[in-house]
C-alpha cells in the first residue's frame, strides 16, 4: 500500500498533512511532479520528478499505482484511471472519488471545458477552506487506519 501524490497542483497544506501521516504511520508516500518539489528528510517520503509535458506525471502515476494504493489528485481524468486500475483517489478538498460518481464528474468536467472554450468565464474553485483540510485529513486517516488493520491481520 502506497500513497501517490499528483504534486504539481497539490496545495502545500495538504502536502504537510501527508508528510505528517507518512512519518506517523510509515506508509510510503511519493510525490510525482515535472518540477522539483521540496520534501522533508524521511525514509517514508519520496519525490519522483518526471519530464515536462502534458499528463506526463499523471501517466507515471497510473503506470505505478497498484490495487489499493491511494492517489491524491484534483485531476478527474487521472482519478478515473486510478479507479479503473483498482486504486483509490482522494481530492485535496477531502472528496473521495468513487466508481459510482466518477463518470458524472468526468461529464461535468468536459461540459465546463466546453463552456470555457466558448468564452464563458466560470471562475476557478474557491480557496481551500479549513473544512476542506479537515475533510481531507479525516478521509486520509480513515484510509490509513484501514490499511494498518489489514497489515496487522495479514501478520497474525
Secondary structure, DSSP 8 states (H G I E B T S, - for coil): -EEEEETTS--HHHHHHHHHHHHHH--EEEEEESS-----S-TTEEEEE--SSTTHHHHHHHHH--TT-EEE-S-HHHHHHHHHTT-EEE-TTS-EE-TTTHHHHHHHHHHHHHHHHTT----------HHHHHHHHHHHHHHHHHHHHHHHHHH-
